Amino acid sequence: MSWLASWETFVKVVESGSMAAAARRLDCTRAQVSKQIGELERRFGVRLFDRSTRKLFLTPSGEVFYQHALRALESVELTEVAVRNLGDVPSGLLRISASVVFGRIWLAPLLPRLTARYPELECELILTNTLVDLAEDRIDLALRFCKTPPEDVVAKRIFTMETVICAAPAYLARHGAPRQPRELVDHQCFSFLLSDNRIWHLLDRTGAEIAIPVRGRIQFNEPASILDATLAGHGLAILPTYLCCNELADGRLVRVLTDYTPRIDFGRHLYACYMPSRARLPKVKVLLDELEAMLKPVPPWGKLSD
């Protein structure tokens, strides 16, 4: 049994808190994990864990070995990356994370083109609105909307999200179109992903901000559901143009309050984030190139004119 496998197993046990949990992550049996830990302890002549009925605790020797094992395994990974980078053909498994709606609409269609162009490349797209741990989840590249990307990753700004206030023609026919922000209090309005405390913050053309409390009997924390309800004529919504561009273009949605720009708190910028060890991987580079070709200088949904 190689030293590398046993060191990786030891680290997984520490991170998981138990041999059973580590076995699940490693896709092996608990007995195999226990055997590897036992061999390590015999090799070093020390106990690495103190065992209770419910949890494992590192001994002082285990603490020292854990720190050295982390550095050693990181060095091995960097060595493997350096060796792989000697070639310039994208290959292997490319794991990508993105938010559910943006990833489904705009990222998923890119992947068949990449795999057709590079026969040695495989892709996995993990769609989730929860922030993933790039190292823990073995993510090569994550697309995240945020104000500021994490400090421990490489981050490239891809584009800035544009949002509009809109409604279905049927809703506007029944209730009229608001001409001033203060008129929003008389309308059914969708909270933006339940993150705005039901207060819309709008910037006028001078940059001055207006805060308007809004109400709505139905609310959602997911943009595609807000889009569906808006199309059905249930109220006014703030929506990103990457989601509703087709509906605006064909008239199923109509912009209102076009002199005002919604201010979104959680982050308007889309960043491509990846660990430094992934920076020179050809498979990451080709995806970044494909994204930039699609989204710069103007994304395919275009910038709506005022």
Secondary structure, 3 states (H helix, E strand, C coil): CCHHHHHHHHHHHHHHCCHHHHHHHHCCCHHHHHHHHHHHHHHHCCCCEEECCCCEEECHHHHHHHHHHHHHHHHHHHHHHHHHCCCCCCCEEEEEEECHHHHHHHHCCHHHHHHHHCCCEEEEEEECCCCCCCCCCCCCEEEEEECCCCCCCEEEEEEECCEEEEECHHHHHHHCCCCCHHHHHHCEECCCCCCCCCEEEEECCCCCEEEEECECCCCCCCHHHHHHHHHCCCCEEEEEHHHHHHHHHCCCCEECCCCCEECCCCCCEEEEEECHHHCCCHHHHHHHHHHHHHHCCCCCCCCCCC
